[in-house]
Amino acid sequence: MTKERLLQCLGSTLWPSFLAAAVASVVFFAAIDPETLRVQTFPGLELSRMAGYTIGFFMFWAVGLFASGLTYVLSGGGNRRHE
């Protein structure tokens, strides 16, 4: 894989998934408090509210990255010629 194709792949998967994770985090955490979620799901685990926001963001980013990567692969992965 050439450097240009690698950058194209990274740019077309990482950036949209990052933006989607940011929006998903805002919407999700506007309704759900990470501290309340922790108490209800993992009461024995000691995490700060900021750690909850961080973990949630990276989970949303992973889902978005999977979706963006799958879209990139299914669309041909930049193998199309520009004519």
N, C-alpha and C positions, 0 to 999 in steps of 0.2 A: 504494500500500500504506500503510495507516494505521500509526501508531506502535505501537499495540497488536499488530497482526498481525506487524509486523517483529520485535518483542520475542518474540512467541510462536514465530515461526520460528527465531530465534536460540537461544532457550532450549531448543527441542525438537530442535535439531541439534547445537549446540556442546557443551552440557553432557554428553549421553550419549556423544558421540564422544570427549570429553576423558577421561571415566571409562574407556571401553573402551581408549583408548590407554595409560592408566596401567596397567591390568591387563595388557594385551598386552606392554608394556615390561618389567614385572616378570617375567612368565613367560618371555619371550624372553631377556632378559639374565641370568636365573638360570642358563640353560644355555649361553649364547653370550657370550664375552668380546669386546667391541667392538674391542679391540686385535688379537686373533687374526683376527677377521673382516676388518679393514682390511688386515692383512698378506697374507691369502689372496686378497682381491679387488682391492685397489688398493695394491700395494706401494710405488709411487712417491709416494703421497699422504701428507703428514704431518698427522695429526690426533691430538689427544689422546683419551684414553679418555672424558673428559667430553663432548667434541664428538661422539663416536660414540653415546653415550647420548642426547644432544640430537637428533641427526639421526634416530636410530631412533624416538624418541618422536614427533617431528613427522611422520615417515612413517606411523606407526601412527595418528596423529590424522587425517591426510589421508584415509586409507582409511576410518576410522570416520565422518568428516564426510561423505564421499561416500555411505556406506551410510545414515546418518541423513537426509541430504538427500533421497536417493531415496525412502526410506520416507515422509518428510513429504510429498513431492510425490504419491506414489502413493496416500497415504491421504486425499487431498483438500486438503491444505495448510491445514487449519483452516477450510474453507469450510462446514462443517456447522453447521446451526442447532441451538441448544439449546432443546428444547421442554419 
